[in-house]
Amino acid sequence: MLELDLQLASNGQHPAEADFRRWCELALRQRSGDSELTIRLVDEDEGRELNRTWRHKDYATNVLSFPADVPDEFLDIPLLGDLVICVPVVEREAAEQGKTPEAHWAHLVIHGCLHLLGYDHIDDAEAEEMESLERDLLAELGYPDPYAGDDY
């Protein structure tokens, strides 16, 4: 079972909580047992501040993943971590990339959840594994390949 805490710190347009839940459950289905996570929707000021503080990059990015880095013996809950999604960045990227907002939101939520599970894209092999899984999960939802237009 998924325990999802959706925090709204942005007035921008965003999907319904049921959509966030569906996308998270799909991305996390490989995880046995329960999961608890928070998704916080923010505007550019908060997104920029968090990206600057934690990644030393002075701009708002689309999604930040903060895995819970607490040993299981110290927790009585199946805490997975937090996702912070910058609403204006998601809206702008969807328009610039010619994607539907819903497909882009789904991609970023799935992408962030996979980071919480330990997937990464630092090197080419990791990136290919993560992106392949993202493509498969999004295809199950009927969304197009989010990397189809990217030049690698």
N, C-alpha and C positions, 0 to 999 in steps of 0.2 A: 504494500500500500504506500502511496505517496502522500506525504504531508507537505503541502505547498503553502508558503506564506508569500502572498503577492503584495508588495508595497508600492504605492503610487505616489511618487514625488515629482510627477510631471503632469502638465495639463494637456500634453499632446495626445493624438489618437493612438490607441493601442488595441490589441485583440482582447477578447473576453477571457476571463480567468479559465473557463472551460477549455479554450484553445491552448493556453499555456500548459495546463494540466495534461492534455492529450499529447502534446509535443514532448513534454518531459517524460511521461510514462513510456513513450515509444523509445526515446533515447536511453532510458534507464532499465529497460526490460531485461537486459543481460545481467543486471545486478540482482542477486538473490536476496530476498528479504525486503524490509521496508526501507524507505528513503525519506529524509526530511531536507528540504532546501528552501531558500528564500530567493525570490526574484524581485529586485528593486528596479523600478522604472524611473529614470532620472532625466533632467534637462542637461544642457551642455555644460553649465558651470560646475555642477557636481561631477559629471562624467569626466571633465577635464581635470578637476582637482584629484579625483581618485586615480586616474591614469598617470598623472604627474607624481603623485605620492608613491604608488606601488610599482610603476613601470618606468618612471623617469622620462615620460614622454608628455610633452606639454600640449596636448590636444585631447578633445573628447573622442573616444573610440566607440565602436558599436556595442561590443559586449566585453565585459570583464568577468573572469571566473575566479572565485576565491574558494578553493577546496578547504574543507575543514581538516586541519592538520592536527588532530587530537587523537592520541591512541585510544582504541576501543575500550580499554579497561577504565578510562576516565569518563566515559559517556554512558548514560543509560538510554540514549536516544540514537537512532541511526542517522546522525547528522552528516549530510553529504557536503554542504557548503552553500555559497551564495553566488548568484549571478546578478550583475548590474548591467542594465541595458539602457543606452542613451537614446531616448525616443526620437529627438530631432535628427540624430545621425542615421538611425534606421530609416526614417522617412526619406531623407535626402539620398541615401545610398540606393534605396529601391527605385526612386525616380531616375537617378543617374545611370543605373545599371539596367533599366528597362524591365524590372521585375515587379510582380504584384507585391504590394506591401505584405499580404498574408504569407506568401511564399518566403519572403525575406525574413519575416519574423520567425517563421517555423525553422528556417535554416539557422538563424542565430541562436535560438533557444536550444536546438539540438546540438549545435557546435559547442555552446557553453556547457551543456550537460556532459558532453563527451570529455571536455577538459576536467570537469569535476570527477570523472571516472579515471582520470590519469592519461588520457590521450593527449598528444601534442603534435605540433607541426614544425618543430625546430629544424629537424633534418629531413631530407627528401623521403626516406623510407617511412618515417613516422607520419609525414604529411600525406603520403599516398594512402597509408592505412586509414588514417582519420577521414580523409576526403572520400575515400571509397565507401566507408561506412555511412557518412553523411548522405552521399548520393543514393545509397540503397534505402535508407530510412525515409528520405524525402520522396523517393519514387513510390514507396508504399502509401504515402499520403496523396500521391497524384501530382506532386510538384516537380518542375523540371530540374535538371542538373544545375546546381548553383554555380558551378565552375565552368560551364560550357563556353562562356565568352572570355575566360581568362587565358592569357598568354603566359606559359611557364617556360 
